[in-house]
Amino acid sequence: MSAAQLMLKVRQTILRAVTLGRGVPRVVNGIPLRVDIPGRHTFTPVYDAGATAYLRDRVREGDEVWNVGANVGVYALQLAHWAGPTGKVVAFEPNPAARAVLTRNVRFNGLGGRIEVVAAAVGAAPGRVEFFTSGTDGMGRAGVPNPRLRDPNRIEVPVTTLDAFARERRTRPSIVVMDIEGWEIAALQGARSLLATTPFVLELHPNAWQWSGHSRADLDAIIAADRLTVVPLSGQADPLADYGQVVLEPPGRFASVLARGPAQ
């Protein structure tokens, strides 16, 4: 452990003691939350405005929503709020450090009955994969280390596919929310049955596809085969070439989205 990491750990321990282990207050997109000391700066007053507007208008009371790459829970906590006490959020997070903070955040907000944390990555096929991470940093990813990560650690984590998970649980989500730092095409390849009926809100990282052995052609093939409509959520000129969030809408869904209009 470096001197900087040690100092950070000491500071976090002191802050936990000061807050009596109950987290610190944050308001994210109008939702009051209590969050653990590590990762607290991720919980900003306005978070992913375009994706939030889409999700807030479409997640309904009682929905089951899957959050792939949940990290410390910025989306998972909001989704649980929108889905209500009869809804459910399944939060996939392979990074043990982030998952520990996510679990505490779930507890701090009394959402244990709404959020299930799954200790696995999501990919094209079940198995195991090397995962590179640094503490709770959300830029951890499978396959190769993110060059933006400082002092990454290499661990091995289990991998599931969304189609396999759906079969095992005999359930299907209303919406999938995904941010997995460039491994998103692999996850989509393992979710072909869900893509036929389920909107996917995901963050695309085109500059990272090459290291995972993928390309835009792979994503184009999925979109064409499943007749998906791509809707940019971050103001991208070309949503499949520019970094940002998009929604992949299955056939027959996009017309209803337009008819309902944007979130208020």
BAMARKOL-981828 format. One line per 4 residues: their letters; for each residue x, y, z of C-alpha. Coordinates in Angstrom, 1 decimal. Layout:
# residues N
A = X/Y/Z  ...
# end
This chain:
# residues 264
MSAA = 0.0/0.0/0.0  1.4/3.4/-1.0  1.7/6.3/1.4  -1.2/8.1/-0.5
QLML = -3.4/5.0/-0.2  -2.6/4.7/3.5  -3.5/8.3/4.1  -6.7/7.9/2.2
KVRQ = -7.7/4.9/4.3  -6.9/6.7/7.6  -9.0/9.7/6.5  -11.9/7.5/5.5
TILR = -11.7/5.7/8.9  -11.9/9.0/10.7  -14.8/10.2/8.6  -16.7/6.9/9.3
AVTL = -16.2/7.4/13.0  -17.4/11.1/12.8  -20.6/10.0/10.9  -21.2/7.1/13.4
GRGV = -21.0/4.6/10.5  -24.3/5.9/9.0  -22.8/7.5/5.9  -23.1/11.1/4.8
PRVV = -26.1/12.8/3.2  -26.3/13.4/-0.5  -29.0/14.4/-2.9  -28.8/12.9/-6.4
NGIP = -31.2/14.0/-9.1  -33.6/15.1/-6.3  -33.4/11.9/-4.3  -32.0/12.2/-0.7
LRVD = -29.6/9.4/0.1  -27.0/8.5/2.7  -23.8/7.1/1.3  -20.5/5.6/2.6
IPGR = -17.4/7.6/2.7  -15.5/5.9/-0.2  -17.2/6.8/-3.4  -19.2/9.6/-1.9
HTFT = -18.0/12.1/-4.5  -19.7/10.0/-7.2  -23.1/11.0/-5.8  -23.4/14.4/-7.5
PVYD = -26.5/16.6/-7.4  -27.1/16.1/-11.2  -26.0/12.7/-12.5  -26.3/11.6/-16.1
AGAT = -29.2/14.0/-16.9  -30.2/12.3/-20.2  -30.2/8.8/-18.9  -31.9/9.8/-15.7
AYLR = -34.7/11.6/-17.5  -35.3/8.4/-19.6  -35.2/6.1/-16.6  -37.2/8.3/-14.3
DRVR = -40.1/8.5/-16.8  -40.1/4.7/-17.5  -39.2/2.8/-14.4  -42.6/1.9/-12.8
EGDE = -43.7/0.8/-9.3  -43.1/-2.9/-9.1  -40.6/-3.1/-12.0  -37.5/-5.3/-11.9
VWNV = -34.5/-3.5/-13.2  -31.0/-4.9/-13.7  -27.9/-2.6/-13.1  -24.8/-4.1/-14.7
GANV = -21.6/-2.6/-13.4  -23.3/-1.1/-10.3  -20.1/0.1/-8.7  -21.0/1.9/-5.4
GVYA = -24.7/2.2/-6.3  -25.4/5.6/-7.8  -27.9/4.1/-10.3  -29.0/1.1/-8.1
LQLA = -30.2/3.4/-5.3  -32.1/5.7/-7.7  -33.6/2.7/-9.5  -34.8/1.2/-6.2
HWAG = -36.4/4.6/-5.4  -38.3/4.7/-8.7  -39.3/1.0/-8.6  -40.7/1.4/-5.1
PTGK = -41.2/-1.1/-2.3  -42.8/-3.7/-4.6  -40.0/-3.4/-7.2  -36.5/-5.0/-7.4
VVAF = -33.1/-4.0/-8.5  -30.5/-6.6/-9.4  -27.0/-5.0/-9.1  -24.1/-6.9/-10.7
EPNP = -20.7/-5.8/-9.4  -17.6/-7.9/-9.6  -15.2/-5.6/-7.8  -15.1/-6.6/-4.1
AARA = -14.1/-3.2/-2.8  -16.9/-1.4/-4.7  -19.4/-4.2/-3.8  -18.6/-3.7/-0.1
VLTR = -19.4/0.0/-0.4  -22.5/-0.7/-2.5  -23.8/-3.2/0.2  -23.3/-0.6/2.9
NVRF = -25.1/2.1/0.8  -28.0/-0.3/0.4  -28.1/-0.8/4.2  -27.8/2.9/5.0
NGLG = -30.9/3.6/2.9  -33.0/0.7/4.1  -33.2/-0.8/0.7  -32.1/-4.4/1.5
GRIE = -35.5/-5.6/0.5  -35.3/-4.0/-2.9  -31.7/-4.4/-4.1  -30.0/-7.7/-4.6
VVAA = -26.2/-7.5/-5.1  -24.7/-10.1/-7.4  -21.0/-10.7/-7.2  -20.3/-11.3/-10.9
AVGA = -19.2/-9.7/-14.1  -21.5/-9.9/-17.1  -20.1/-11.1/-20.5  -20.7/-13.2/-23.6
APGR = -20.3/-16.6/-21.9  -20.2/-17.9/-18.3  -16.9/-18.6/-16.8  -14.2/-16.5/-15.1
VEFF = -12.2/-13.5/-16.2  -9.3/-11.3/-15.0  -10.6/-8.0/-13.6  -8.4/-4.9/-13.1
TSGT = -9.5/-2.5/-10.4  -8.2/0.1/-8.0  -10.3/0.4/-4.8  -13.8/1.5/-5.6
DGMG = -12.9/3.3/-8.8  -15.7/2.9/-11.4  -13.2/2.6/-14.2  -12.2/-1.0/-13.3
RAGV = -12.8/-3.4/-16.2  -12.4/-7.0/-17.3  -9.7/-8.2/-19.7  -7.0/-5.6/-19.6
PNPR = -6.4/-2.7/-17.2  -7.9/0.7/-17.9  -4.9/3.1/-18.6  -6.7/5.8/-16.6
LRDP = -6.6/3.6/-13.4  -3.8/4.3/-10.9  -2.0/1.2/-9.5  -4.6/-1.3/-10.7
NRIE = -4.9/-4.7/-8.9  -5.6/-7.9/-10.9  -8.2/-10.3/-9.5  -10.2/-13.1/-11.0
VPVT = -14.0/-12.9/-10.9  -16.9/-15.0/-12.1  -18.8/-14.1/-15.3  -22.4/-14.8/-16.1
TLDA = -24.5/-13.8/-19.1  -27.8/-11.9/-18.8  -29.6/-14.6/-20.8  -28.3/-17.3/-18.5
FARE = -29.2/-15.3/-15.4  -32.7/-14.8/-16.8  -33.1/-18.5/-17.4  -31.9/-19.5/-14.0
RRTR = -34.1/-17.0/-12.2  -37.1/-17.5/-14.6  -37.5/-13.7/-14.8  -36.9/-10.8/-17.1
PSIV = -36.1/-7.2/-16.3  -38.2/-4.3/-17.4  -35.0/-2.3/-18.2  -31.3/-3.0/-18.1
VMDI = -28.8/-0.2/-17.1  -25.2/-0.9/-18.0  -21.8/0.7/-17.7  -18.9/-1.7/-17.9
EGWE = -16.0/0.3/-19.4  -15.7/-1.1/-22.8  -16.9/-4.7/-22.3  -20.5/-3.8/-23.2
IAAL = -20.4/-5.6/-26.6  -19.5/-8.9/-24.9  -22.4/-8.4/-22.4  -24.8/-7.7/-25.3
QGAR = -23.7/-10.8/-27.1  -24.7/-12.7/-24.0  -28.1/-11.0/-23.8  -29.6/-11.7/-27.2
SLLA = -32.9/-13.1/-25.9  -33.4/-10.1/-23.6  -32.6/-7.6/-26.3  -35.7/-8.7/-28.3
TTPF = -38.0/-7.4/-25.6  -36.0/-5.2/-23.1  -34.7/-1.7/-23.5  -31.0/-1.4/-22.6
VLEL = -29.6/1.9/-21.3  -25.9/1.7/-21.6  -22.7/3.8/-21.7  -20.7/3.1/-24.8
HPNA = -16.9/3.3/-24.8  -15.9/3.0/-28.5  -12.2/3.8/-27.8  -12.0/0.7/-25.5
WQWS = -13.7/-1.9/-27.8  -10.4/-2.8/-29.5  -8.8/-4.2/-26.3  -11.8/-6.5/-25.7
GHSR = -11.5/-7.8/-29.3  -14.6/-6.0/-30.5  -15.4/-3.3/-33.0  -18.3/-1.1/-34.1
ADLD = -19.1/-3.8/-36.7  -19.9/-6.2/-33.9  -22.4/-3.8/-32.4  -23.9/-2.9/-35.8
AIIA = -24.4/-6.7/-36.3  -26.3/-7.0/-33.0  -28.4/-3.9/-33.8  -29.3/-5.1/-37.3
ADRL = -30.0/-8.7/-36.3  -32.4/-7.7/-33.5  -33.8/-4.7/-35.3  -32.9/-2.4/-32.5
TVVP = -33.4/1.4/-32.5  -30.5/3.4/-31.1  -31.4/6.6/-29.2  -28.6/8.9/-28.0
LSGQ = -29.0/10.2/-24.4  -25.9/12.3/-24.1  -26.3/14.5/-27.2  -23.9/12.5/-29.4
ADPL = -23.7/13.3/-33.1  -23.0/9.6/-33.9  -24.2/7.5/-30.9  -22.2/4.4/-32.1
ADYG = -18.9/6.3/-32.6  -18.9/8.8/-29.8  -18.5/8.1/-26.1  -21.8/8.5/-24.2
QVVL = -25.0/6.9/-23.2  -27.6/5.4/-25.5  -30.8/3.4/-25.2  -31.2/0.3/-27.4
EPPG = -34.9/-0.1/-28.0  -36.4/-3.4/-29.1  -38.8/-3.5/-32.1  -42.1/-1.9/-31.4
RFAS = -40.9/0.0/-28.4  -39.5/3.2/-29.9  -42.9/4.4/-31.2  -44.4/4.2/-27.7
VLAR = -41.3/6.1/-26.3  -41.8/8.9/-28.7  -45.6/9.0/-28.0  -45.0/9.3/-24.3
GPAQ = -42.5/12.2/-24.7  -39.6/13.2/-22.5  -39.6/13.1/-18.8  -40.6/16.1/-16.9
# end
